[in-house]
Amino acid sequence: MRFTLRQLEFFIALAQTQQISKAASRCNISQSSMTVAMRNLESSLNNQLFLRQPKGIELTAAGERFLHYARKIINDSQLAIDDLLHQPQLEQGTVNIGIAKTLSAYLLPAVILEVEQHFPLMTINFIEADPLALTDSLKRQEIDFSLLLTSNIAHDSALKTEIFIRSPRRLWAAQGHPLLNQDVIHLADLANQPFLLLDTDEYPDVIKEHWRTHGGSPNISFTTTSFETVRSLVAKGKGVTILSDLVYRPWSLEGLRVMRRSIADSTTYMDVGAVTLAQREVAAPAATVLDYLRRVITRLGEEV
């Protein structure tokens, strides 16, 4: 069993774009080269990784599992290079970073150890809170900057926002759900479906407003602050939801499959980024940490 890092990069691109043409364009190769590379990868693994559909491709169960390892291999290889090229920084000081609950759950575990190892002489504190509380703390200069879902916060001239990741939101449904048999899914197709609403980081207001702009509203059957509860209920066929790729996992805690599909007329994104004060420069130690987080988070976003 042999494969190359380049093949894994192609595989990840195809899993993200779900179309041969888009993946080939992203990787700067021809469509035929992408097709051959994926065929060879499947052959070397002795497993079918994709299902070819009229509108693109979908990962098989084996493909979903292998995607997890492919991302880890690529990420670890990049970390190895970074470790050689970028030695630990010797700056000192204390940096206080606000972080949204969603990012605390899904982003912080992936970056905190790397950040602490890169800045061994700094004291870096992450403070989790609601977006409004974090922006208030920022204005009071109690924190240096915040990592927030920038797509979910209201415009404020006192604040400056920067986007690191744009994570598309898609339909989540149980394996075998009737909606998944449709070639194209529209938002109206979800109108009568029980909708499982995640209540965190202003998301309810965002998704309800998005639905209103399309002339409807979600048929909310259950509201929870728990990602795992939403994932488990979706996997058990108790309803559907619309959430971003950043928080997607293909399996519930019970080992049941969660599928995702794009909604043709519902293009919305969860933007992840940093929020700072518009009229005040970030202090030097915090600016150094922010620059490093920008690179790390952007790289993680490319792996989703």
C-alpha positions in Angstrom: 0.0 0.0 0.0 1.7 3.2 -1.2 0.4 6.7 -1.8 2.0 10.1 -2.1 1.4 13.3 -0.2 0.3 14.9 -3.5 -2.3 12.2 -3.9 -3.6 13.0 -0.4 -3.8 16.7 -1.3 -5.8 15.9 -4.4 -8.1 13.6 -2.4 -8.7 16.3 0.3 -9.4 18.9 -2.5 -11.9 16.6 -4.1 -13.6 15.8 -0.8 -14.0 19.5 -0.2 -15.2 20.7 -3.6 -17.1 17.5 -4.5 -16.4 18.1 -8.2 -13.5 16.8 -10.3 -13.3 20.1 -12.2 -13.1 22.3 -9.2 -10.6 20.0 -7.4 -8.4 19.9 -10.5 -8.5 23.7 -10.8 -7.6 24.1 -7.1 -4.6 21.8 -7.5 -3.5 23.3 -10.8 -3.8 20.0 -12.7 -6.0 18.7 -15.5 -9.3 16.9 -14.8 -7.9 13.7 -16.4 -4.8 13.8 -14.1 -7.1 14.2 -11.1 -9.3 11.3 -12.2 -6.2 9.0 -12.7 -4.7 10.1 -9.4 -7.9 9.2 -7.5 -8.3 5.9 -9.3 -4.7 5.0 -8.4 -5.3 6.0 -4.8 -8.4 3.8 -4.6 -6.5 1.0 -6.1 -3.6 1.3 -3.7 -6.1 1.3 -0.7 -8.2 -1.4 -2.2 -11.3 0.6 -1.3 -13.8 2.8 -3.1 -13.5 6.3 -1.7 -16.1 8.1 -3.8 -19.5 7.6 -5.2 -19.8 9.2 -8.7 -23.1 11.1 -8.9 -24.6 13.1 -11.8 -23.9 16.4 -9.9 -20.5 15.5 -8.6 -19.1 13.0 -6.1 -19.8 11.9 -2.5 -17.5 10.2 -0.1 -18.2 6.6 0.8 -18.0 5.5 4.5 -14.5 4.4 3.8 -13.7 7.7 2.1 -15.0 9.6 5.2 -12.8 7.5 7.4 -9.7 7.9 5.2 -10.3 11.7 4.9 -9.7 12.0 8.7 -6.3 10.3 8.3 -5.4 12.1 5.1 -5.9 15.5 6.8 -3.8 14.4 9.8 -1.0 13.1 7.6 -0.9 16.4 5.6 -1.2 18.5 8.8 1.6 16.5 10.5 3.9 16.9 7.5 3.3 20.6 7.5 3.9 20.8 11.2 7.2 19.0 10.7 8.3 21.6 8.1 7.1 24.4 10.3 9.0 23.0 13.3 12.3 23.1 11.3 11.7 26.5 9.6 10.1 28.4 12.5 11.9 28.1 15.8 10.0 28.9 19.0 9.6 32.7 19.6 11.3 34.2 22.7 8.9 37.1 23.2 7.5 37.5 26.7 4.3 39.0 28.0 0.7 38.2 28.6 -1.9 37.9 25.9 -5.6 37.6 26.6 -7.7 36.2 23.7 -11.5 36.1 23.7 -13.0 33.1 21.9 -16.5 32.2 20.9 -18.1 29.0 22.3 -18.2 27.3 18.9 -14.5 27.9 18.2 -13.6 26.9 21.8 -15.2 23.5 21.1 -13.8 22.9 17.7 -10.8 25.1 17.1 -9.1 25.6 20.4 -8.2 21.9 20.9 -6.5 21.9 17.5 -4.4 25.0 18.1 -3.7 25.5 21.8 -0.8 23.1 22.2 0.9 24.3 19.0 0.5 28.0 20.1 1.9 27.4 23.6 4.9 25.5 22.2 5.6 28.3 19.7 5.5 30.9 22.4 7.0 29.2 25.5 7.8 32.4 27.4 4.4 34.0 27.0 1.3 33.6 29.2 -1.6 33.1 26.7 -5.1 33.1 28.2 -8.1 32.1 26.2 -11.4 33.5 27.6 -14.6 31.9 26.4 -17.8 33.9 26.3 -20.7 35.0 24.2 -19.9 37.3 21.3 -21.5 40.4 22.8 -19.6 39.9 26.1 -16.4 39.5 24.2 -16.8 42.6 22.1 -17.7 44.6 25.3 -14.5 43.2 26.9 -12.5 44.2 23.9 -13.9 47.8 24.0 -12.9 47.9 27.7 -9.4 46.7 26.7 -9.7 43.7 29.0 -8.7 41.4 26.1 -6.3 42.0 23.3 -8.4 40.5 20.5 -11.2 38.0 19.9 -11.6 34.9 17.7 -15.3 35.0 16.7 -17.7 33.8 14.1 -17.5 37.2 12.3 -20.5 36.3 10.1 -22.7 36.2 13.2 -21.9 39.6 14.7 -23.5 42.9 13.9 -21.6 45.7 12.2 -19.9 48.0 14.7 -17.7 50.9 13.6 -15.7 50.6 16.7 -14.5 47.1 15.7 -12.3 45.8 12.9 -12.9 42.3 11.6 -10.7 40.0 9.6 -11.9 36.7 8.1 -9.5 33.6 8.3 -12.0 30.9 7.2 -15.2 30.8 5.2 -16.9 27.5 6.0 -20.0 26.7 3.9 -23.2 25.6 5.7 -24.9 22.5 4.3 -27.8 20.2 5.1 -27.1 17.5 7.6 -29.4 14.4 7.5 -29.4 10.8 8.5 -28.1 8.1 6.2 -31.0 7.0 4.0 -33.0 10.1 4.6 -35.5 10.7 1.6 -34.0 14.1 0.9 -30.7 12.5 0.0 -32.4 10.7 -3.0 -33.0 14.0 -4.7 -30.5 15.2 -7.4 -30.9 18.8 -6.2 -32.1 20.0 -2.8 -33.7 23.4 -2.3 -34.4 25.2 1.0 -38.1 24.8 0.4 -37.7 21.0 0.5 -36.8 21.4 4.2 -39.9 23.4 5.1 -41.9 20.4 6.5 -38.9 18.6 7.9 -38.3 18.7 11.7 -35.5 21.2 12.1 -32.9 20.8 14.9 -31.7 24.2 15.9 -28.3 24.7 17.5 -28.5 27.7 19.9 -24.9 29.1 20.1 -23.0 32.2 19.1 -26.0 34.0 17.6 -26.6 31.2 15.1 -30.5 31.1 15.6 -30.8 34.7 14.5 -28.6 34.1 11.5 -30.3 31.0 10.2 -33.8 32.4 10.8 -33.0 35.6 9.0 -31.5 33.6 6.1 -34.6 31.5 5.9 -36.8 34.7 5.9 -35.0 36.1 3.0 -36.1 33.0 1.1 -39.7 33.5 2.0 -40.0 30.8 4.7 -39.0 29.7 8.2 -37.6 26.5 9.7 -39.9 24.0 11.3 -38.1 24.0 14.6 -38.7 20.8 16.5 -35.9 21.0 19.1 -33.4 23.6 20.3 -30.2 22.8 22.1 -26.8 24.3 22.9 -25.1 20.9 22.4 -23.4 20.1 19.1 -23.3 16.4 20.0 -27.0 16.4 20.7 -27.8 17.8 17.3 -25.4 15.3 15.6 -27.0 12.4 17.5 -30.6 13.4 16.8 -29.8 14.0 13.1 -28.1 10.6 12.9 -31.2 8.9 14.4 -33.5 10.5 11.9 -35.2 12.8 14.3 -34.7 15.8 12.1 -32.4 17.7 9.9 -30.2 20.8 10.4 -28.0 23.2 8.5 -24.5 23.7 9.9 -21.0 24.5 8.7 -18.4 22.1 7.4 -16.1 23.3 10.2 -18.2 21.5 12.8 -19.2 18.5 10.7 -18.3 15.0 11.8 -19.6 12.0 9.8 -20.4 9.8 12.9 -22.4 10.4 16.0 -21.3 9.2 19.4 -23.5 6.2 18.9 -21.6 5.3 15.7 -24.5 6.3 13.4 -23.8 8.1 10.1 -24.5 11.8 9.4 -24.6 12.8 5.8 -24.2 16.3 4.4 -25.5 17.8 1.1 -25.3 21.3 -0.4 -28.6 23.2 -0.7 -28.8 24.6 -4.3 -30.5 28.0 -3.5 -29.1 28.5 0.0 -25.5 29.7 0.0 -24.5 30.8 3.4 -21.2 30.7 5.3 -19.8 30.6 8.8 -16.9 33.1 8.7 -14.2 32.6 11.4 -11.8 35.4 12.1 -10.4 37.9 14.5 -12.0 41.1 15.9 -9.8 44.0 17.1 -10.5 47.6 18.0 -10.6 49.8 14.9 -8.9 52.8 16.4 -6.3 51.1 18.5 -3.2 49.1 17.4 -2.9 45.6 18.8 0.0 45.5 21.3 3.2 43.9 20.0 3.1 40.6 21.9 -0.6 40.1 21.0 0.1 41.1 17.4 2.7 38.4 17.1 0.4 35.8 18.5 -2.4 37.0 16.2 -0.2 36.7 13.2 0.7 33.1 14.1 -2.9 32.2 14.8 -3.9 33.6 11.4 -1.6 31.1 9.7 -2.5 28.2 11.8 -6.3 28.7 11.6 -6.2 29.4 7.9 -4.3 26.1 7.4 -6.9 24.3 9.4 -9.6 25.8 7.4 -8.1 24.4 4.2 -8.2 20.9 5.7 -11.9 20.9 6.4 
